[in-house]
Amino acid sequence: MSDAEPLDLLVVEREEDKCIYVSLPGRYSLIESTSPRIESRQFACRAVNISTRTIALTAPVTARVGIRVIADIEQLGRVKGSIFRVFDLGFAMNIEAGEQEREVLATKIDWIERNKDFEIRDHRSHARFIPRRPLSMLTLSDGSKVPCFVIDISVTGAAISADFTPKMGTVLAIGSVVGRVVRFVPGGFAVQFIQMQERQEVEALIIRK
């Protein structure tokens, strides 16, 4: 397997370890300094492949092999480890854990596998949904572009994570949809679209190849 292969092709080949495909939202920090005074930024991510020893994340910001990561994944909890492979869409990291911790992870993974198709409905007036491919591009007012991770989308706005901290009220485009930064969320910020979008079209307009 080459380092250029996308994350959705990643299969961690371990005979003794169950590995499953998932789509679990979460947040992560890259620990590039040993100084406790330097606070690491959090970014949104999505776990796409998990086992008790490794986890693969789609992510807006990556780092070199060996960099430590702390990730908090919905339904799985906090995992710590180091990057061992970098991909176009994110990275794979090992999971540091003792024998008992791996047994707990195995129980959680088994539960996730049995319940991952359970649908939780969003009853808000403009329901949010998770895009199938979460990576896109921000275009700023000066024409510069910043890669981003789309946490979720609705017809009126989107939640974004990127290696970029905008000011409140900043106008930008996500893909080809223009909006304004209206608030900050864990690991990112929320953008309200200038115009309401059509549900059938908004994902294609935002997730531009």
PAZAPA-4460 file (N, C-alpha, C; in steps of 0.05 Angstrom, whole numbers, plus 32768, in hexadecimal, padded with zeros to 4 digits):
% residues 209
    n_x    n_y    n_z   ca_x   ca_y   ca_z    c_x    c_y    c_z   seq   type   mol
   8011   7FE8   8000   8000   8000   8000   8011   8019   8000     1      M     A
   800C   802C   7FEE   801C   8044   7FEC   8010   8059   7FFE     2      S     A
   8021   806E   8004   8017   8083   8016   8003   8095   8007     3      D     A
   8000   8092   7FED   7FEE   80A3   7FDE   7FD2   8098   7FDD     4      A     A
   7FCD   807F   7FE8   7FB3   8073   7FE7   7FA0   8082   7FF9     5      E     A
   7F86   8085   7FF2   7F73   8093   8003   7F6C   8083   801B     6      P     A
   7F61   8091   802F   7F5A   8084   8048   7F44   8070   8045     7      L     A
   7F32   8074   8032   7F1C   8060   8030   7F25   8046   8025     8      D     A
   7F3F   8043   801D   7F49   802A   8015   7F5A   801C   802B     9      L     A
   7F5D   802B   8041   7F6E   8021   8056   7F62   8009   8065    10      L     A
   7F70   7FF3   8066   7F68   7FDC   8076   7F81   7FD4   8086    11      V     A
   7F7F   7FD6   80A0   7F95   7FCE   80B1   7F95   7FAF   80B3    12      V     A
   7FAA   7FA3   80A8   7FAA   7F86   80A6   7FB6   7F79   80BE    13      E     A
   7FA5   7F71   80D0   7FAF   7F63   80E8   7F9C   7F4B   80ED    14      R     A
   7FA8   7F33   80EC   7F97   7F1B   80EF   7F8A   7F1A   810A    15      E     A
   7F98   7F25   811E   7F8E   7F22   8139   7F7C   7F39   8142    16      E     A
   7F78   7F4D   8130   7F6A   7F65   8139   7F54   7F6C   8126    17      D     A
   7F3B   7F6F   8130   7F25   7F76   811F   7F27   7F94   8117    18      K     A
   7F23   7F99   80FD   7F24   7FB4   80F3   7F0A   7FBA   80E4    19      C     A
   7EFD   7FD0   80EA   7EE3   7FD5   80DE   7EE3   7FF1   80D1    20      I     A
   7ED2   7FF4   80BC   7ECE   800E   80B0   7EB8   801C   80BF    21      Y     A
   7EBC   8036   80C5   7EA8   8046   80D3   7EA7   8062   80C7    22      V     A
   7E96   8072   80D3   7E95   808F   80CD   7E8E   809D   80E6    23      S     A
   7EA2   80A1   80F8   7E9D   80AC   8112   7EAA   80C7   8115    24      L     A
   7E9B   80DC   811B   7EA6   80F7   811F   7EB7   80F8   8137    25      P     A
   7ECA   810B   8137   7EDB   810F   814E   7EEC   8128   814C    26      G     A
   7EFF   812B   815E   7F12   8141   815D   7F2D   8136   8165    27      R     A
   7F42   8144   815C   7F5D   813B   8161   7F70   8152   8164    28      Y     A
   7F87   814D   8172   7F9C   8161   8175   7FB6   8153   816C    29      S     A
   7FC7   8163   815F   7FE2   8159   8158   7FF5   8164   816D    30      L     A
   8003   8152   817A   8015   815A   8190   8032   815C   8185    31      I     A
   8039   8174   817B   8053   8178   816F   8068   8184   8181    32      E     A
   8060   818A   819A   8072   8195   81AD   8070   8187   81C8    33      S     A
   8086   8184   81D5   8087   8177   81F0   8081   818B   8206    34      T     A
   807F   81A5   81FF   807B   81B9   8213   805E   81BA   821C    35      S     A
   8058   81B7   8235   803C   81B8   823F   802F   81D4   823C    36      P     A
   8040   81E8   8237   8036   8203   8235   802A   8209   8219    37      R     A
   8030   81F8   8206   8026   81FC   81EB   800D   81EB   81E7    38      I     A
   7FF6   81F9   81E4   7FDD   81EB   81E1   7FD8   81E4   81C4    39      E     A
   7FD3   81CB   81BF   7FCF   81C2   81A3   7FB2   81C8   819A    40      S     A
   7FAF   81D0   8181   7F95   81D6   8176   7F86   81BC   8171    41      R     A
   7F6C   81BD   8173   7F5B   81A6   816C   7F4F   81AA   8151    42      Q     A
   7F4C   8194   8142   7F40   8194   8128   7F2B   817E   8128    43      F     A
   7F16   8182   8118   7F02   816D   8114   7F0D   8157   8102    44      A     A
   7F02   813F   8105   7F0B   8128   80F5   7EF4   8114   80F3    45      C     A
   7EF9   80FF   80E4   7EE7   80E9   80E3   7EF7   80CF   80E3    46      R     A
   7EF1   80BD   80F6   7EFD   80A3   80F6   7EF0   8092   80E0    47      A     A
   7F01   8086   80CF   7EF5   8076   80B9   7EFD   8058   80BA    48      V     A
   7F10   8052   80CC   7F19   8037   80CE   7F25   8033   80E9    49      N     A
   7F1B   8020   80F9   7F25   801D   8115   7F2A   8000   811C    50      I     A
   7F3E   7FFC   812C   7F43   7FE2   8139   7F4D   7FE9   8155    51      S     A
   7F54   7FD5   8165   7F5E   7FDA   8180   7F7B   7FE4   817F    52      T     A
   7F88   7FE4   8168   7FA4   7FEC   8166   7FA9   8004   8154    53      R     A
   7F97   8009   8141   7F9B   801F   812F   7F80   802D   8129    54      T     A
   7F82   8046   811F   7F6A   8054   8117   7F72   8067   8100    55      I     A
   7F61   8068   80EC   7F66   807A   80D5   7F52   8091   80D6    56      A     A
   7F5B   80A9   80D2   7F4B   80C1   80D3   7F4C   80D1   80B9    57      L     A
   7F35   80DA   80B0   7F35   80EF   809C   7F38   8109   80AC    58      T     A
   7F49   811B   80A3   7F50   8132   80B3   7F5A   8149   80A2    59      A     A
   7F55   8162   80AA   7F5D   8179   809B   7F7A   8180   809D    60      P     A
   7F87   8177   80B2   7FA3   817E   80B7   7FB2   8164   80BF    61      V     A
   7FC8   815F   80B1   7FD8   8147   80B7   7FF3   814F   80C1    62      T     A
   8004   813C   80C7   801F   8142   80D0   8030   812A   80C7    63      A     A
   804A   812C   80CC   805C   8117   80C4   8059   80FE   80D5    64      R     A
   8062   80E8   80CA   8062   80CF   80D9   8072   80D2   80F3    65      V     A
   8066   80C7   8109   8073   80C9   8123   8067   80DE   8135    66      G     A
   8058   80F1   812A   804C   8106   813B   8036   80FA   814C    67      I     A
   8035   8101   8165   8021   80F7   8177   8006   8104   8173    68      R     A
   7FF1   80F4   8178   7FD6   80FE   8173   7FC4   80F6   818B    69      V     A
   7FB3   8108   8193   7F9E   8102   81A7   7F83   8106   8198    70      I     A
   7F73   80F2   8197   7F5A   80F3   8188   7F43   80EB   819B    71      A     A
   7F2D   80FA   8199   7F14   80F3   81A8   7EFF   80ED   8193    72      D     A
   7EF8   80D3   8192   7EE6   80C9   817D   7ECC   80C1   8189    73      I     A
   7EB6   80CB   817D   7E9B   80C5   8187   7E97   80A7   8188    74      E     A
   7E8C   809D   819E   7E87   8081   81A4   7EA0   8071   81AB    75      Q     A
   7EB7   807A   81A4   7ED0   806C   81AA   7EDF   8077   81C2    76      L     A
   7EDD   8092   81C5   7EEB   809F   81DB   7F06   80AA   81D2    77      G     A
   7F17   80AF   81E6   7F32   80BB   81E0   7F46   80A5   81DA    78      R     A
   7F55   80AA   81C5   7F6C   8098   81BE   7F84   80A9   81BA    79      V     A
   7F9B   809E   81C1   7FB5   80AB   81BD   7FC8   8099   81AE    80      K     A
   7FD9   80A6   819F   7FED   8096   818F   7FFD   80A8   817D    81      G     A
   8009   809B   8169   801B   80AA   8156   8013   80A3   813A    82      S     A
   8017   80B6   8128   8011   80B2   810C   8026   809E   8100    83      I     A
   801C   808A   80F2   802E   8078   80E4   802B   8078   80C6    84      F     A
   8016   8085   80BC   8013   8088   809F   8002   80A1   8099    85      R     A
   800A   80B0   8084   7FFC   80C8   807D   7FEF   80C4   8061    86      V     A
   7FD6   80CD   805E   7FC8   80CA   8045   7FBF   80E5   803A    87      F     A
   7FB5   80E5   8022   7FAA   80FE   8017   7F93   8109   8027    88      D     A
   7F83   80F7   8033   7F6B   80FF   8041   7F6E   80FE   805F    89      L     A
   7F86   80F9   806A   7F8A   80F8   8087   7FA1   80E7   808E    90      G     A
   7F9E   80D7   80A3   7FB5   80C7   80AD   7FAB   80AF   80BD    91      F     A
   7FBD   809C   80C1   7FB7   8085   80D3   7FCA   8087   80EB    92      A     A
   7FC0   8080   8102   7FD0   8082   811A   7FCD   8068   812A    93      M     A
   7FE2   8061   8138   7FE0   804A   814A   7FD2   8053   8164    94      N     A
   7FC8   803F   8173   7FBB   8045   818C   7FCC   803A   81A3    95      I     A
   7FD4   804C   81B5   7FE3   8044   81CC   7FD0   803B   81E2    96      E     A
   7FD2   8022   81EB   7FBF   8018   81FF   7FCB   7FFF   820C    97      A     A
   7FC3   7FFA   8225   7FCB   7FE2   8232   7FB7   7FCB   822B    98      G     A
   7FBC   7FB4   8236   7FAB   7F9C   822F   7F8E   7FA1   8237    99      E     A
   7F8A   7FAB   824F   7F6E   7FB0   8258   7F60   7FC5   8247   100      Q     A
   7F70   7FDB   8240   7F64   7FF0   8230   7F5C   7FE6   8214   101      E     A
   7F6C   7FD3   8209   7F66   7FC8   81EF   7F4D   7FB6   81F1   102      R     A
   7F49   7FA9   8207   7F31   7F99   820B   7F18   7FAB   820B   103      E     A
   7F1B   7FC2   8218   7F05   7FD5   8218   7F00   7FE0   81FC   104      V     A
   7F15   7FE6   81EE   7F12   7FEF   81D2   7F05   7FDA   81C1   105      L     A
   7F0C   7FC1   81C5   7F01   7FAB   81B5   7EE3   7FAA   81BA   106      A     A
   7EDA   7FAE   81D3   7EBE   7FAD   81DA   7EAF   7FC4   81CC   107      T     A
   7EBB   7FDC   81CD   7EAF   7FF3   81C0   7EAD   7FEF   81A2   108      K     A
   7EC2   7FE4   8195   7EC3   7FE0   8179   7EAD   7FCC   8171   109      I     A
   7EAA   7FB7   8181   7E95   7FA3   817B   7E7A   7FB0   817D   110      D     A
   7E75   7FC2   8191   7E5B   7FCF   8193   7E57   7FE2   817C   111      W     A
   7E6C   7FF1   8174   7E69   8003   815D   7E63   7FF4   8144   112      I     A
   7E6F   7FDD   8140   7E6A   7FCD   8128   7E4D   7FC4   8127   113      E     A
   7E42   7FBC   813E   7E27   7FB2   813E   7E12   7FC9   813D   114      R     A
   7E1A   7FE1   8143   7E07   7FF7   8144   7E0D   800E   8131   115      N     A
   7E21   800B   811F   7E2A   8022   810F   7E15   802A   80FA   116      K     A
   7E02   8019   80F4   7DEE   8021   80E0   7DD5   802D   80EC   117      D     A
   7DD6   8030   8107   7DBF   803C   8115   7DBE   805A   810E   118      F     A
   7DA7   8063   8105   7DA4   807F   80FC   7D99   8090   8113   119      E     A
   7DA7   80A6   8119   7D9D   80B9   812C   7D92   80D1   811C   120      I     A
   7D78   80D6   811E   7D6C   80EB   810F   7D70   8106   811B   121      R     A
   7D74   811A   810A   7D78   8136   8113   7D5D   8144   810F   122      D     A
   7D51   814D   8125   7D37   8159   8124   7D37   8178   8122   123      H     A
   7D4F   8183   811D   7D50   81A0   811A   7D42   81A8   80FF   124      R     A
   7D3A   81C1   80FD   7D2B   81CA   80E5   7D3C   81C6   80CC   125      S     A
   7D56   81CA   80CE   7D68   81C5   80B7   7D7D   81B1   80C0   126      H     A
   7D76   8198   80BC   7D86   8182   80C6   7DA2   8182   80B9   127      A     A
   7DB6   817C   80C9   7DD1   817A   80C0   7DD8   815D   80B9   128      R     A
   7DEA   815A   80A5   7DF2   8140   809D   7E10   8140   8098   129      F     A
   7E1C   8129   8099   7E39   8126   8096   7E3F   811F   8078   130      I     A
   7E50   812F   806B   7E56   8129   804F   7E65   810F   804C   131      P     A
   7E61   8102   8035   7E6F   80E9   8030   7E8D   80ED   802E   132      R     A
   7E96   8102   8021   7EB2   8109   801F   7EB6   8124   802D   133      R     A
   7EC3   8125   8044   7EC2   813D   8054   7ED6   8153   804E   134      P     A
   7EE9   814E   803C   7EFE   8162   8037   7EF6   8174   8020   135      L     A
   7EFB   818E   8024   7EF4   81A2   8010   7F09   81B9   8011   136      S     A
   7F02   81D0   8006   7F14   81E7   8005   7F05   8200   800C   137      M     A
   7F11   8210   801D   7F07   822B   8023   7F14   823F   8010   138      L     A
   7F05   8252   8006   7F10   8268   7FF7   7F0B   8282   8007   139      T     A
   7F21   8290   800E   7F1F   82A8   801F   7F1B   82C0   800D   140      L     A
   7F16   82D7   801A   7F0F   82EF   800B   7F27   82F9   7FFA   141      S     A
   7F40   82F2   8001   7F57   82FB   7FF1   7F5D   82E7   7FDB   142      D     A
   7F4D   82D2   7FD8   7F51   82BE   7FC3   7F61   82A6   7FCB   143      G     A
   7F6D   82A7   7FE3   7F7D   8291   7FEC   7F6B   8279   7FF4   144      S     A
   7F76   8261   7FF3   7F66   8249   7FF8   7F72   8239   800F   145      K     A
   7F61   822E   801F   7F69   821E   8037   7F5A   8204   8037   146      V     A
   7F68   81ED   8038   7F5A   81D3   803A   7F4A   81D2   8054   147      P     A
   7F33   81C5   8053   7F22   81C3   806B   7F15   81A8   806D   148      C     A
   7F0B   81A3   8084   7EFB   818B   808A   7EDF   8194   8091   149      F     A
   7ECB   8189   8082   7EAF   8190   8086   7EA3   817D   809B   150      V     A
   7E9E   8188   80B3   7E93   8177   80C9   7E77   816F   80C3   151      I     A
   7E66   8182   80BB   7E4B   817B   80B3   7E3F   8192   80A3   152      D     A
   7E28   818D   8096   7E1C   81A0   8083   7DFE   81A1   8088   153      I     A
   7DF2   81B8   8084   7DD5   81BA   8082   7DD0   81CD   806A   154      S     A
   7DB7   81D2   8064   7DB1   81E4   804E   7DB6   8201   8054   155      V     A
   7DBB   8207   806E   7DC1   8223   8076   7DDD   8228   807F   156      T     A
   7DED   8213   8082   7E08   8218   808B   7E18   81FE   808E   157      G     A
   7E31   8201   8098   7E43   81EA   809B   7E56   81EF   80B2   158      A     A
   7E5F   81DA   80BE   7E74   81DB   80D3   7E8E   81D2   80C6   159      A     A
   7EA3   81E1   80CB   7EBD   81DE   80BD   7ED4   81DC   80D1   160      I     A
   7EE8   81CC   80CA   7F01   81CB   80D9   7F17   81CF   80C5   161      S     A
   7F2A   81E0   80CC   7F40   81E6   80BA   7F58   81F2   80CA   162      A     A
   7F6F   81F2   80BD   7F87   81FE   80C9   7F86   821C   80C4   163      D     A
   7F71   8228   80CE   7F6B   8244   80C9   7F57   824D   80DD   164      F     A
   7F5C   8264   80EA   7F4A   826E   80FF   7F3E   8289   80F5   165      T     A
   7F25   8288   80EC   7F19   82A1   80E1   7F0F   82B2   80F7   166      P     A
   7F0A   82CB   80F1   7EFC   82DD   8103   7EDE   82DA   8100   167      K     A
   7ECF   82E0   8115   7EB2   82DF   8113   7EA9   82F2   80FD   168      M     A
   7E97   82E8   80EC   7E8D   82F9   80D6   7E9D   82F6   80BC   169      G     A
   7EB3   82E7   80BC   7EC3   82E4   80A4   7EB2   82D8   808E   170      T     A
   7EB4   82E3   8076   7EA6   82D9   805F   7EB9   82C7   804F   171      V     A
   7EB0   82AF   8048   7EC1   829D   8039   7EAF   828A   8029   172      L     A
   7EBB   827A   8018   7EAC   8266   8009   7EB6   824A   8010   173      A     A
   7EA3   8238   8014   7EA9   821C   8018   7EA2   820E   7FFE   174      I     A
   7EB6   8205   7FF0   7EB1   81FC   7FD5   7EA7   8214   7FC5   175      G     A
   7E8F   8213   7FBB   7E84   8229   7FAC   7E6D   8237   7FBA   176      S     A
   7E69   8231   7FD4   7E54   823E   7FE4   7E5F   8253   7FF6   177      V     A
   7E55   826B   7FF4   7E5F   8282   8004   7E4F   8283   801E   178      V     A
   7E5E   8289   8034   7E52   828C   804E   7E62   829E   8060   179      G     A
   7E58   82A0   8079   7E65   82B1   808D   7E69   82A2   80A6   180      R     A
   7E80   82A5   80B3   7E86   8298   80CC   7E74   82A4   80E2   181      V     A
   7E65   8293   80F0   7E51   829C   8103   7E57   8293   8120   182      V     A
   7E67   827E   8123   7E6E   8275   813E   7E84   8261   813D   183      R     A
   7E90   825B   8154   7EA5   8247   8156   7E99   822E   8163   184      F     A
   7EA3   8217   8159   7E9A   81FD   8164   7EB3   81EE   816C   185      V     A
   7EB0   81D8   817C   7EC8   81C9   8183   7ED7   81BF   816B   186      P     A
   7EF0   81C7   8168   7F00   81BE   8152   7EFD   81CD   8138   187      G     A
   7EEC   81E3   8138   7EE8   81F1   811F   7ED5   8209   8122   188      G     A
   7EC6   820F   810D   7EB4   8226   810D   7E9C   8220   80FB   189      F     A
   7E87   8230   8100   7E6E   822C   80F0   7E6B   8243   80DD   190      A     A
   7E62   823C   80C5   7E5E   824F   80AF   7E40   824F   80A8   191      V     A
   7E34   8267   80A7   7E18   8269   809E   7E19   8272   8081   192      Q     A
   7E0B   8264   806F   7E0B   826B   8053   7DFC   8285   804E   193      F     A
   7E05   8294   803A   7DF8   82AD   8033   7DDC   82A7   8028   194      I     A
   7DD9   8291   8019   7DC0   8288   800F   7DBA   826B   8016   195      Q     A
   7DA1   8265   801D   7D9A   8249   8023   7D9E   8238   800A   196      M     A
   7DA9   8220   800E   7DAF   820E   7FF7   7D9A   81F8   7FF5   197      Q     A
   7D9A   81EB   7FDF   7D88   81D3   7FDA   7D96   81BB   7FE7   198      E     A
   7D86   81AB   7FF5   7D91   8193   8003   7D9E   8180   7FEF   199      R     A
   7D93   817D   7FD8   7D9E   816A   7FC4   7DB7   8173   7FB7   200      Q     A
   7DBE   818D   7FBA   7DD4   8198   7FAB   7DEB   81A2   7FBD   201      E     A
   7DE5   81A8   7FD7   7DF8   81B6   7FE7   7E12   81A6   7FEB   202      V     A
   7E11   818C   7FEE   7E29   817D   7FF3   7E3C   817E   7FDA   203      E     A
   7E31   817C   7FC2   7E41   817D   7FAA   7E4E   8199   7FA7   204      A     A
   7E40   81AE   7FAF   7E4B   81C9   7FAD   7E61   81CE   7FC1   205      L     A
   7E5F   81C1   7FD8   7E73   81C5   7FED   7E8C   81B3   7FEA   206      I     A
   7E87   819A   7FE5   7E9D   8187   7FE2   7EA6   8186   7FC5   207      I     A
   7EB8   8199   7FBF   7EC2   819B   7FA3   7EDB   818B   7FA1   208      R     A
   7EDE   817C   7F8B   7EF6   816C   7F87   7F0D   817E   7F7E   209      K     A
***
